[in-house]
Amino acid sequence: MFIRLAEGRAQVVREIRAAAPLISGTAAPTTARGPWLTAALHAAPTPAPRVRHRAVVVEHHRQGRPAGLALLSSRTVLRRGRPTTVLRLLGDGGPPVPPGPAPRRLPVADDAVADLLAEGIAGVLASTRGPWELVLTGLPMGDPVLRALAGRLGTGSGFRTTRVQALVDHLDGLGPVTRSTDPAGLERWLPLFLEHRPAGARRADLRATARVHAVAGVLEHAVVRSAGQPVAGVLTLLEGPDRRPWWGFGGAGPVTVPGPPHVSLRAASWTVSG
């Protein structure tokens, strides 16, 4: 097996497509699959500094499909008064994900590939000029790549566990509900949903992401009307038998329940021992 690095939007899109079987085989959520990742790749940050996109790839042989994949985005910010390269997983800081289960993945075929993928990420850090900060968030508990990467970075890297409240679709208790996955039907209601978008989310990014998933048949729009007027609604990502409410409006506010824990790994060039 060997490790390679792909850089730039076009190259990263190609790696996302090539890794589709790997991602599907790991039962990744919608937010860690090709359509969402591609939408995140083209989302413009606000403000819009230059963002560098890279894919760390582990393959069994050249010209083969990826056996491991880490999609990284980086930008330069001021930390401790110095320009610092901050590296995150693609999608972190992009269109808001459905609250609840861990939204991101570092897909690998097995633990041996996880070790090599961690080596590749560590190599990106080692080749970064000047101070750097690594922030990998939104991953499931027990992620083997994070475990291997923490071992390579040594002291100064640290795990953090968080639990995010998951949104509950409670529309059935509010009145008759119209539910559909029809992309044309979504267009009628999308402007209203966008008026109630999550705080800080860019309208254009959410519109594009919603449309892509509606065309794929995995986005349900549900609306409750009273006297012919919409009074509440929820957009939900469909993952087989699982439903992941994304965001909504009305109904006297959102209803939430505790979601499963996420794990993150943080490290910086001025704290790790190497």
C-alpha positions in Angstrom: 0.0 0.0 0.0 1.1 3.6 -0.5 0.0 7.1 0.4 -0.4 10.0 -2.0 -1.7 13.6 -1.9 -4.1 15.2 -4.3 -4.6 19.0 -4.3 -7.1 21.4 -5.7 -10.9 21.3 -6.1 -10.9 19.3 -9.4 -8.5 16.7 -8.0 -10.4 16.4 -4.7 -13.7 15.9 -6.5 -12.1 13.1 -8.5 -10.9 11.4 -5.3 -14.4 11.8 -3.7 -15.9 10.0 -6.8 -13.3 7.3 -6.7 -13.9 6.7 -3.0 -17.7 6.2 -3.4 -17.6 2.4 -2.9 -15.3 2.8 0.2 -17.6 5.5 1.7 -20.7 3.4 1.0 -19.1 0.4 2.5 -18.5 2.2 5.8 -22.2 3.1 6.2 -21.3 6.8 6.2 -24.1 9.3 6.7 -25.3 11.6 3.9 -23.1 14.4 5.2 -20.0 12.3 4.5 -20.9 11.2 1.0 -20.1 12.5 -2.4 -23.0 15.0 -3.1 -22.7 16.7 0.3 -18.9 16.8 0.2 -18.9 18.2 -3.3 -21.4 20.9 -2.2 -19.2 21.7 0.7 -16.1 21.9 -1.5 -17.8 24.6 -3.6 -19.3 26.5 -0.6 -17.8 29.9 -0.2 -16.7 30.8 3.3 -17.6 34.2 4.8 -15.4 36.1 4.8 -13.7 34.5 1.8 -10.0 33.9 2.4 -8.1 31.5 0.2 -8.9 27.9 1.1 -6.6 25.1 0.2 -8.3 21.7 -0.4 -6.3 18.4 -0.3 -7.1 14.7 -0.2 -4.8 12.3 1.6 -5.3 8.9 -0.1 -4.2 5.4 0.8 -4.3 2.9 -2.0 -3.4 -0.8 -2.3 -1.8 -0.2 -5.7 -1.4 2.6 -8.2 -4.5 3.4 -10.3 -6.6 1.5 -7.8 -9.6 2.8 -5.8 -8.9 4.5 -2.4 -8.7 2.2 0.6 -8.5 5.3 2.9 -9.4 9.0 2.4 -9.0 12.2 4.4 -10.3 15.4 2.9 -8.7 18.4 4.4 -9.3 22.1 4.0 -6.9 24.7 5.2 -6.7 28.5 5.5 -4.4 31.0 7.1 -5.6 32.9 10.2 -3.9 34.9 13.0 -3.1 32.8 16.1 -0.9 34.2 18.9 -0.3 37.2 16.7 1.2 35.0 13.8 -0.2 33.7 10.5 -1.1 30.1 11.2 -2.4 27.4 8.9 -5.6 25.9 10.3 -6.5 22.5 8.9 -10.0 21.0 9.2 -12.0 18.2 7.6 -13.8 19.2 4.4 -17.4 20.3 5.3 -16.4 21.8 8.7 -17.6 25.4 8.4 -19.6 24.6 5.2 -23.3 24.1 5.0 -24.7 23.3 8.4 -25.3 19.6 9.0 -28.4 18.0 10.6 -27.8 18.2 14.4 -27.3 14.9 16.2 -25.1 12.0 15.0 -21.5 12.6 14.0 -21.6 14.1 10.5 -18.1 13.4 9.3 -15.9 10.4 8.5 -12.4 9.3 7.8 -13.2 6.2 5.8 -10.7 3.3 5.8 -10.9 -0.3 4.8 -9.2 -1.6 7.9 -6.9 -0.7 10.9 -3.8 -1.1 8.8 -5.1 1.5 6.3 -6.1 3.7 9.3 -2.4 3.8 10.4 -1.2 4.7 7.0 -3.9 7.5 6.6 -2.8 8.9 10.0 0.8 8.8 8.6 -0.3 10.8 5.6 -2.1 13.4 7.6 1.0 13.8 9.9 3.0 14.2 6.7 0.8 17.1 5.6 1.4 18.7 9.0 5.1 18.2 8.8 5.3 19.8 5.3 3.3 22.9 6.4 5.3 26.0 6.6 5.1 28.0 9.8 2.8 27.4 12.7 -0.2 25.1 12.2 -3.3 24.0 14.0 -5.2 20.8 13.4 -9.0 20.7 14.3 -10.7 17.4 13.3 -14.3 17.5 14.6 -17.6 15.7 14.2 -16.3 12.1 14.0 -17.8 9.0 15.7 -16.4 7.6 18.9 -13.7 5.1 18.4 -12.4 6.4 15.1 -9.3 4.4 14.3 -7.6 7.2 12.3 -7.9 9.7 15.2 -6.4 7.1 17.5 -3.5 6.4 15.3 -2.9 10.1 14.6 -2.9 11.0 18.3 -0.2 8.4 18.8 1.9 10.0 16.1 1.5 13.5 17.3 2.3 12.6 20.9 1.6 14.9 23.9 -0.1 18.2 23.1 -2.8 16.6 21.0 -6.1 16.0 22.7 -9.5 14.4 22.3 -12.7 16.0 23.2 -16.2 14.5 23.3 -19.3 16.5 22.7 -23.0 15.6 22.5 -25.3 17.6 20.2 -29.0 17.8 20.5 -30.8 16.1 17.6 -33.8 17.8 16.0 -37.1 15.9 16.2 -39.8 16.0 13.5 -42.9 16.8 15.6 -45.1 18.0 12.8 -47.7 15.2 13.1 -48.7 16.7 16.4 -49.4 20.1 14.8 -52.0 19.2 12.2 -52.2 17.6 8.7 -48.8 17.3 7.2 -47.8 17.2 3.5 -44.6 15.2 3.0 -42.8 14.8 -0.3 -39.4 14.1 -1.9 -40.4 15.6 -5.2 -37.7 18.1 -6.2 -40.3 20.3 -8.1 -42.4 20.4 -4.9 -39.4 21.5 -2.9 -39.0 24.6 -5.1 -42.4 25.9 -3.9 -41.3 25.8 -0.2 -37.6 26.3 -0.4 -37.6 30.1 -0.2 -39.7 29.9 3.0 -37.3 27.3 4.6 -34.3 29.5 3.6 -35.9 32.5 5.4 -35.7 30.3 8.6 -32.2 28.9 7.9 -29.8 28.0 10.7 -28.0 31.0 12.1 -24.9 32.0 10.2 -25.7 29.7 7.2 -25.3 31.2 3.7 -28.6 31.0 1.7 -26.8 30.1 -1.5 -24.9 27.1 0.1 -28.1 25.7 1.6 -30.1 26.2 -1.5 -27.5 24.3 -3.6 -27.1 21.5 -1.1 -30.9 21.1 -0.7 -31.5 20.9 -4.4 -28.7 18.3 -5.0 -30.2 16.0 -2.3 -33.7 16.6 -3.5 -32.7 15.5 -7.0 -31.1 12.4 -5.5 -34.4 11.6 -3.7 -33.0 11.7 -0.2 -34.5 15.0 1.0 -38.0 15.2 2.3 -39.8 18.4 2.7 -42.8 18.4 5.1 -45.2 21.3 5.7 -48.2 21.9 8.0 -50.7 24.4 6.7 -53.6 26.1 8.5 -56.2 28.1 6.6 -54.1 27.4 3.5 -51.0 29.1 5.0 -47.8 27.3 6.0 -47.3 27.3 9.8 -44.5 24.8 10.3 -42.1 22.7 8.3 -39.1 20.4 8.4 -36.5 19.3 5.9 -35.2 15.8 6.5 -32.4 13.8 5.0 -33.4 10.2 4.4 -30.7 7.5 5.0 -32.4 4.2 4.2 -34.7 3.6 7.2 -33.1 6.4 9.2 -34.4 10.0 9.1 -32.2 13.0 10.0 -34.2 16.2 10.4 -32.1 19.1 9.1 -33.8 22.3 9.9 -37.3 23.7 10.0 -39.6 26.5 11.1 -42.8 27.2 13.2 -44.4 24.9 15.6 -43.6 27.0 18.7 -39.9 26.2 18.3 -37.7 23.1 17.7 -38.0 19.9 19.7 -34.7 18.2 20.4 -33.4 15.0 22.1 -29.8 14.2 23.1 -27.8 12.8 20.1 -24.9 10.3 20.2 -21.5 11.7 21.2 -19.0 13.1 18.7 -15.3 13.0 19.1 -12.7 15.6 18.0 -8.9 15.8 17.9 -7.1 19.1 18.3 -3.4 19.7 18.0 -1.0 22.6 17.3 2.6 22.9 16.2 3.5 24.7 19.4 2.0 22.0 21.7 2.8 18.6 20.1 5.9 16.7 21.1 6.3 14.9 17.8 
